């Protein structure tokens, strides 16, 4: 869990912007499938590189439990097609 928050905080604090010449994915820090009312909140979005985005989804699927974990596993498989 700490690894996820460290990744998010590092990426939030490095001044990334869409259009800076790099490829980023908009990632919901608190997943929209679990927290749908927060999906449009600007503070709930972080820009991640493709590798960081994959890692973020992997970490979420590892530390969440129950139905939330199932949602994250489904999301991970949908995005990346593997376990």
N, C-alpha and C positions, 0 to 999 in steps of 0.2 A: 504494500500500500504506500509506504513512504517513497518508493521508487517512482510511482505514478505522480505523486505530488511534487517531487523534485523535478521531474521532467516538465510538468506543467509550469511550475514557477520559473524554471530556467528559460523556457520559451516565452513566457509572458514578459520577462524582464530584459529580453535582448533586442527590443525595438523593431520587430518584424512588421512589414507592411506589404499588402498585396500590391504588386506592380514594381517591386524592388529588384526584379530580374530573377527571382528564385521561385520554385514551385512549392506552394503551401496548400495544405488542406485545412479547412475550417473544422475544428474539432470541438464538440460540446464537452466541456470539462465535467459537468454533471450530466450524464447521458440523458438525451431527450426521451428515450424509451422508458426511463425510470422517473424522470422529473419533467414531464411534458410542459408544465406551466413555466419552466425556466428556459425553454428552447429559444426564445427571442431576446433574451437578456444579453446585452453586449459583454458583460463581465463573465458570462459563461462560455465564451468562445476564445480559443487559443489557436494560433497558426502553427501548424506542425509540418515538417518535411515529410515526404512519403515514408521514410524509415521510422521517424518518430511517431507518425500516425499509426503504423502497424504495431509498434511497441506499446503505445498507449492502449490500443484495443486489447492486446495480449495481456497487459498488466491488469486491466479492468476485469477481464474474464478469469484471471487467477485469484484476485482477492475478494471479489463479491461472492455471495452465497445464494443458494436457493433460486427463486424465480429471477432475481436480478442477474445472477450468474448465467442462467440459461439465455436471457436476453443478450448479454454481452457475447456469449459464445456464438449465438446465431448471427449477431452483427459482425463478429470477427470472420466467420465463415463466409458471410455474404460479401464482405469487402475483399478478403484475401484468399478464400477458397481452400484453406487448409486448417489443421488443428494447431 
